[in-house]
Amino acid sequence: MKTLLMRLLLGLLLFLSCTPGLLAFVAPAAHSPDDINVRISKLEQQTADAKSSADNAWMLTSAALVLLMTGPGLALFYGGLVRKKNVLATMMQSFAMMALITVLWALFGYSLAFGAGNSFIGNLHHLFLWGVGSQPDLAYSATIPQQTFMIYQLMFAIITPALITGAFAERMKFSAMVLFMILWSILVYDPMAHMVWGKGGLLNASLGGYFPTLDFAGGTVVHVTSGVSALVCAIYLGRRLGYPHDSMPPHSVVLSFVGASLLWVGWFGFNAGSALGSGSLATSAFVATHFAAAAAVIGWGGMEWVKNGRPSVLGAISGAVAGLVAITPAAGFVGPMPALLIGLLAGAFCYYMVAKVKARFGYDDSLDAFGVHGAGGTLGALLTGVFASSSVNPIFKDAQGNPLPSGVLQGNVHQLFNQFVGVAIAWALAAVGTLVILKIVDATVGLRVSEEHEIQGLDLSQHGEEGYYWEVST
């Protein structure tokens, strides 16, 4: 019996010696406070890394969605609205911005817009993207690489000048368009982006600007500047040959329909991406964006139905874009119900600007860039000051960190004044800057194609190609 017990004990000891994990379970080792602190620090770091990865993934996706808005979204939307002899030239203008503005942004555009300069323009610290790498710029976002922030903001810089091309469609030389857009990006877009979003910017609401203007995703920076510049371009270049007596209907509402649908989808990256993270603020902006677009379709379509006895497809897609424009500055500051109201008002207002005001003054804004973006952006920026809520985004805080009222309905009446200042500066910069640039371009390479080339169409005269080749069977 003793021999058997000795063998069993020896076998148990051998088993335990081969299984240190079991020994640890039977007699857990004591951990010092330093070990516990190390483990907590590692856990906190893993949590932060996970949040950073999630935010970065969302921001890269959002950047791709915003690029989708220019090509193919805007290219198809504008391309379908012109006559078929100008479809390629019109789409090429949007596509050219994807290449041209990217190079400018890499060389110096990003630095001028987001470098730490003065109240009006950034410095050249990030010239050639110097210092723009994997580490965050804490002034803008603590959880994504600065390079991600840079590429996301590039997509805004691309689509903004592309919007202007709708005003001078079918009559500006391609060479003139290239020179105009280079100068406009430097003299109008970069300063406005810096004033609203850049470090030390005059209108920056989150970084202590002198006139804190609420502009979540570009109501003033993108839509007011492009829309007002579009109006100046339309007036300066004059009307297309035959306008308004000759009929100039869109050659393919189908293309425009697809383009508008892509714009709607891409706009989620435009607005929800401006939260610069994948948290609840992005969700709120996403919801507001969708609700405003839907309400604007009803606003524009309802006005058209009353006037003409039926709603049109072109009116529906134009209304959607108008709602998306108007909610852009407000997307991260308002809840779902104010978003519906902003969209409804924008649809009706932009319809009036396109159907009544343009006809009354007789300017040839070919694709209604001003009527939708200039008017819609202005309306949206002002309504942001009315409906902004600290419960959605507590952007203003007191010295103790407590949220302060954001908009008029919360008691911050002064915010509407700040919004007026932001809109006024955007209008003035765009109008004066565009006029000066047009004169420079006109004096150097000339702006407008010849009558012969306009009649022939810009596809052939500017690019030597046609959008459609109709083969006749024999």
C-alpha positions in Angstrom: 0.0 0.0 0.0 2.8 2.4 0.9 4.5 1.6 -2.4 1.2 2.4 -4.3 0.8 5.7 -2.4 4.4 6.7 -3.1 3.9 6.0 -6.8 0.7 8.1 -6.9 2.3 11.0 -5.2 5.3 10.9 -7.4 3.0 10.8 -10.5 1.1 13.8 -9.3 4.2 15.8 -8.7 5.5 14.9 -12.2 2.2 16.0 -13.7 2.1 19.3 -11.9 5.7 20.0 -12.8 4.8 19.6 -16.5 1.8 22.0 -16.2 3.0 25.4 -14.8 -0.3 27.0 -15.9 -2.1 24.7 -13.5 0.3 25.4 -10.7 -0.4 29.1 -11.3 -4.1 28.4 -11.1 -3.7 26.5 -7.9 -1.3 29.1 -6.3 -1.6 32.4 -8.2 1.4 34.6 -8.0 1.0 37.9 -6.2 1.2 41.0 -8.3 2.7 44.3 -7.2 0.9 47.6 -7.6 3.5 48.5 -10.4 2.5 45.4 -12.3 -1.2 46.3 -12.1 -0.5 49.9 -13.3 1.5 48.5 -16.2 -1.4 46.3 -17.2 -3.9 49.2 -16.9 -1.7 51.4 -19.0 -1.4 48.7 -21.7 -5.2 48.3 -21.7 -5.7 52.0 -22.0 -3.2 52.1 -24.9 -5.0 49.2 -26.7 -8.3 51.1 -26.3 -6.9 54.3 -27.7 -5.3 52.4 -30.6 -8.6 50.7 -31.4 -10.4 54.1 -31.4 -7.7 55.6 -33.6 -8.0 52.7 -36.1 -11.8 53.1 -36.2 -11.6 56.9 -36.7 -8.9 56.5 -39.3 -10.9 53.9 -41.2 -14.0 56.1 -41.3 -12.0 59.2 -42.4 -10.3 57.3 -45.3 -13.7 56.0 -46.3 -15.1 59.5 -46.1 -12.3 60.9 -48.2 -13.2 58.4 -50.9 -16.9 59.3 -50.7 -16.1 63.0 -51.1 -13.9 62.3 -54.2 -16.8 60.2 -55.5 -18.9 63.4 -55.4 -16.6 65.1 -58.0 -16.0 62.1 -60.2 -18.3 60.5 -61.1 -21.0 62.4 -59.2 -20.7 66.0 -60.3 -19.2 65.0 -63.7 -22.4 63.0 -64.5 -24.7 65.5 -62.9 -23.3 68.5 -64.9 -22.5 66.4 -68.0 -26.2 65.3 -68.4 -27.4 68.9 -68.1 -25.5 70.3 -71.1 -26.1 69.7 -74.8 -24.5 66.6 -76.2 -21.9 68.5 -78.1 -20.4 69.6 -74.8 -20.8 66.6 -72.6 -17.1 65.5 -72.6 -15.8 69.0 -72.1 -18.0 69.5 -69.1 -17.1 66.2 -67.5 -13.4 66.8 -68.2 -13.6 70.0 -66.2 -14.5 68.1 -63.1 -12.0 65.4 -63.8 -9.2 67.9 -64.4 -9.8 69.3 -60.9 -9.0 65.9 -59.4 -5.5 66.1 -60.9 -4.8 69.8 -60.9 -5.9 70.7 -57.3 -4.2 67.6 -55.9 -0.8 68.7 -57.2 -1.4 72.3 -55.9 -2.5 70.9 -52.5 0.6 68.8 -52.2 3.0 71.6 -53.1 1.6 74.5 -51.0 -2.3 74.5 -50.8 -2.6 72.4 -47.7 -0.1 74.6 -45.9 -1.9 77.8 -46.9 -5.2 76.5 -45.7 -4.2 74.7 -42.5 -0.8 75.9 -41.5 -0.6 78.1 -38.4 -0.4 81.5 -40.1 -2.4 84.7 -39.3 -6.1 85.3 -39.2 -6.5 85.2 -43.0 -4.0 82.7 -44.5 -1.7 79.9 -43.3 2.0 79.9 -43.4 4.4 77.8 -45.5 5.5 75.4 -42.7 3.9 72.4 -44.5 5.3 73.4 -47.9 5.7 70.2 -50.0 3.8 68.4 -47.1 6.7 68.9 -44.8 5.9 67.4 -41.4 2.6 65.9 -42.6 2.9 62.3 -41.6 1.5 59.6 -39.3 1.2 61.7 -36.2 -2.0 63.6 -35.5 -2.1 67.4 -35.5 -3.8 67.9 -32.1 -5.3 71.2 -33.1 -7.5 69.4 -35.7 -7.9 65.8 -34.5 -6.2 63.7 -31.8 -7.1 60.3 -33.2 -6.2 60.3 -36.9 -2.8 60.9 -38.7 -2.3 64.4 -40.1 -1.8 62.8 -43.5 -5.4 61.4 -43.3 -6.7 64.8 -42.3 -4.7 66.3 -45.2 -6.1 63.9 -47.8 -9.6 64.3 -46.5 -9.5 68.1 -46.8 -8.0 67.8 -50.3 -11.2 66.3 -51.5 -13.1 69.5 -50.4 -10.5 71.6 -52.3 -11.1 69.5 -55.4 -14.9 69.7 -55.6 -15.3 73.4 -54.7 -13.8 74.9 -57.9 -15.5 72.1 -59.9 -18.8 73.4 -58.8 -18.1 76.8 -60.4 -17.8 75.2 -63.9 -21.6 74.8 -64.0 -21.9 78.6 -64.5 -19.7 78.9 -67.5 -20.5 75.6 -69.1 -20.4 75.4 -72.9 -18.5 78.6 -73.4 -15.1 78.9 -71.6 -11.8 77.7 -73.1 -10.2 74.8 -71.4 -6.9 76.7 -71.1 -8.7 79.6 -69.5 -10.5 77.2 -67.1 -7.2 75.7 -66.0 -5.5 79.0 -65.3 -8.6 80.4 -63.6 -8.9 77.4 -61.3 -5.2 77.6 -60.3 -5.5 81.2 -59.3 -9.0 80.7 -57.7 -7.8 77.9 -55.5 -4.9 80.0 -54.2 -6.6 83.4 -53.9 -10.1 82.4 -52.8 -10.4 78.8 -51.5 -7.2 78.6 -49.4 -7.8 81.8 -47.5 -11.4 81.0 -46.9 -10.7 77.5 -45.7 -8.0 78.9 -43.3 -10.3 81.6 -41.9 -13.1 79.1 -41.1 -11.2 75.9 -40.3 -7.5 76.7 -39.9 -5.4 77.5 -36.8 -5.8 81.1 -35.8 -8.5 81.7 -38.5 -10.7 84.8 -38.2 -13.9 82.8 -38.3 -12.8 79.6 -36.6 -15.4 78.6 -34.0 -13.5 75.7 -32.4 -10.1 77.4 -32.1 -11.1 80.8 -30.9 -11.7 82.9 -34.0 -12.6 86.6 -33.6 -16.0 85.9 -35.3 -16.8 82.3 -34.4 -18.8 81.1 -37.4 -20.5 77.7 -37.3 -19.6 75.9 -40.5 -19.5 72.2 -39.9 -18.7 71.0 -43.5 -18.3 74.0 -45.8 -21.4 76.1 -46.2 -19.3 79.3 -46.5 -16.0 77.6 -47.5 -17.4 75.5 -50.3 -20.9 76.5 -51.4 -21.0 80.3 -50.8 -17.6 80.9 -52.4 -18.2 78.6 -55.4 -21.8 79.9 -55.9 -20.9 83.6 -55.8 -17.9 83.0 -58.0 -20.2 81.2 -60.4 -22.5 84.2 -60.6 -19.6 86.5 -61.3 -18.3 84.2 -64.0 -21.8 83.9 -65.7 -22.2 87.7 -65.8 -18.6 88.4 -66.9 -18.6 85.9 -69.7 -22.1 86.8 -70.9 -24.8 84.5 -72.2 -24.4 81.5 -74.5 -25.2 82.1 -78.1 -29.0 81.9 -78.5 -29.8 82.2 -74.8 -32.6 82.5 -73.7 -34.5 82.4 -77.0 -33.1 79.0 -78.3 -34.1 75.9 -76.4 -31.2 74.4 -74.6 -32.6 71.4 -72.7 -30.4 68.8 -70.9 -29.2 66.2 -73.4 -29.6 63.4 -70.8 -31.5 63.7 -67.6 -30.6 60.0 -67.0 -26.9 60.9 -66.6 -27.8 63.7 -64.3 -30.1 61.4 -62.3 -27.2 59.0 -61.7 -24.9 61.8 -60.9 -27.3 63.3 -58.3 -27.8 59.9 -56.7 -24.0 59.6 -56.4 -23.8 63.1 -54.9 -26.3 62.1 -52.3 -24.4 59.1 -51.2 -21.0 60.9 -51.3 -22.4 63.7 -49.2 -22.4 61.4 -46.2 -18.6 61.5 -46.3 -18.7 65.2 -46.9 -20.8 66.0 -43.8 -20.6 63.0 -41.4 -16.9 62.8 -42.2 -16.4 66.3 -41.0 -16.9 65.0 -37.5 -13.3 63.8 -38.0 -14.1 60.6 -36.1 -16.5 57.7 -36.1 -18.4 58.6 -32.9 -21.9 59.9 -32.2 -21.4 63.3 -33.8 -20.8 61.5 -37.2 -24.0 59.7 -36.7 -25.9 62.9 -36.0 -24.4 64.6 -39.1 -25.3 61.6 -41.2 -28.9 61.6 -40.1 -29.3 65.4 -40.6 -27.8 65.1 -44.1 -30.2 62.5 -45.2 -33.3 64.1 -43.7 -32.5 67.5 -45.2 -32.0 66.1 -48.7 -35.3 64.2 -48.5 -37.2 67.2 -47.3 -35.7 69.4 -50.0 -36.9 67.1 -52.7 -40.4 67.7 -51.4 -39.9 71.4 -51.1 -38.6 71.9 -54.7 -41.0 69.3 -56.1 -44.0 70.8 -54.3 -43.3 74.3 -55.7 -42.9 72.9 -59.2 -46.1 70.8 -58.9 -48.1 73.9 -57.9 -46.7 76.0 -60.7 -46.5 73.5 -63.5 -49.1 71.0 -62.5 -46.6 68.2 -62.2 -43.2 67.5 -60.6 -40.2 66.9 -62.9 -37.3 64.5 -62.4 -34.9 67.3 -63.0 -36.6 69.3 -60.3 -36.4 66.4 -57.8 -32.7 65.8 -58.2 -32.0 69.6 -58.1 -34.0 69.8 -54.9 -32.0 67.0 -53.3 -28.7 68.8 -54.1 -30.2 72.1 -52.7 -31.0 70.4 -49.5 -27.6 68.8 -49.2 -26.0 72.2 -49.8 -28.1 73.9 -47.1 -27.5 71.3 -44.4 -23.8 71.2 -45.0 -22.9 74.0 -42.5 -25.5 72.8 -40.0 -25.1 69.0 -40.2 -23.0 68.7 -37.0 -25.0 71.3 -35.0 -28.7 70.4 -35.5 -31.0 67.5 -34.7 -33.3 65.6 -37.2 -36.3 67.9 -37.0 -34.4 71.2 -37.7 -32.7 69.3 -40.5 -36.0 68.5 -42.1 -37.1 72.2 -41.9 -33.8 73.4 -43.3 -34.1 71.0 -46.2 -37.7 72.0 -46.9 -36.9 75.7 -46.9 -33.9 75.2 -49.1 -35.8 73.2 -51.7 -38.4 75.9 -52.0 -36.0 78.8 -51.9 -33.5 77.4 -54.4 -36.4 76.7 -56.8 -37.5 80.3 -56.5 -33.9 81.5 -57.2 -33.6 79.3 -60.3 -37.1 79.6 -61.7 -37.8 83.3 -60.9 -34.8 85.3 -60.0 -32.5 84.1 -62.8 -35.2 84.8 -65.4 -35.9 88.2 -63.8 -32.2 89.4 -64.1 -31.4 87.4 -67.2 -27.9 86.1 -66.3 -26.9 82.8 -67.9 -25.9 80.6 -65.0 -25.9 77.5 -67.3 -26.3 74.8 -64.7 -27.6 76.9 -61.8 -24.5 76.8 -59.7 -25.4 80.1 -58.0 -29.1 79.3 -57.7 -28.3 76.1 -55.8 -24.9 76.5 -54.2 -24.7 80.2 -53.7 -28.3 80.7 -52.5 -28.6 77.4 -50.7 -25.2 77.8 -49.0 -26.1 81.3 -47.8 -29.5 80.2 -46.5 -28.0 77.2 -44.7 -25.2 79.2 -43.1 -27.7 81.7 -41.6 -30.2 79.0 -40.5 -27.3 77.2 -38.7 -27.0 80.2 -36.4 -30.7 79.8 -35.6 -31.0 76.1 -35.0 -27.6 75.1 -33.7 -27.9 73.3 -30.4 -25.3 72.6 -27.7 -27.0 69.3 -27.0 -25.9 68.1 -30.5 -22.4 69.7 -30.4 -21.3 71.7 -27.4 -18.8 73.7 -29.4 -19.0 76.8 -27.1 -18.0 76.3 -23.4 -17.3 78.5 -20.4 -14.1 78.6 -18.4 -15.2 75.6 -16.3 -15.9 73.6 -19.5 -19.7 73.8 -19.2 -21.6 74.0 -22.6 -22.9 77.4 -23.6 -25.9 78.1 -25.9 -25.1 77.6 -29.6 -27.9 79.2 -31.6 -30.7 81.7 -31.5 -33.3 79.2 -30.3 -31.1 78.5 -27.3 -30.7 82.2 -26.5 -27.4 82.9 -28.3 -28.8 85.7 -30.6 -25.3 87.0 -31.2 -24.5 83.8 -33.2 -26.7 85.0 -36.0 -24.5 88.1 -36.3 -21.4 85.9 -36.5 -23.0 83.9 -39.3 -23.8 87.1 -41.2 -20.1 88.1 -40.9 -18.9 84.7 -42.2 -21.3 84.8 -45.1 -20.4 88.5 -45.9 -16.7 87.7 -45.9 -17.3 84.7 -48.2 -19.4 86.7 -50.6 -16.9 89.6 -50.7 -13.8 87.4 -51.1 -15.4 85.3 -53.8 -16.9 88.2 -55.7 -13.8 90.4 -55.7 -11.3 87.6 -56.1 -13.2 86.0 -59.0 -13.5 89.3 -60.8 -9.8 90.1 -60.5 -8.9 86.5 -61.6 -11.2 86.7 -64.6 -9.6 90.0 -65.8 -6.1 88.4 -65.4 -7.1 85.3 -67.4 -9.0 87.3 -70.0 -5.9 89.5 -70.6 -3.5 86.6 -70.9 -5.1 83.6 -72.6 -8.6 84.9 -73.2 -11.7 83.4 -71.6 -14.3 82.6 -74.1 -14.2 80.3 -77.1 -14.9 81.7 -80.5 -18.5 81.7 -82.0 -17.4 79.1 -84.4 -16.1 76.8 -81.6 -19.2 77.4 -79.5 -21.5 76.4 -82.3 -19.3 73.4 -83.0 -19.3 72.4 -79.4 -16.5 72.2 -76.9 -16.0 68.5 -77.2 -14.5 68.9 -80.7 -13.1 72.4 -80.4 -11.3 71.9 -77.1 -10.5 68.1 -77.0 -10.9 66.8 -80.6 -13.4 64.2 -79.5 -17.1 63.5 -79.3 -19.1 62.1 -76.5 -21.4 60.1 -78.8 -20.6 58.6 -82.2 -23.8 57.8 -84.1 -23.1 55.2 -86.7 -25.5 55.0 -89.7 -26.2 51.5 -90.9 -26.0 50.9 -94.7 
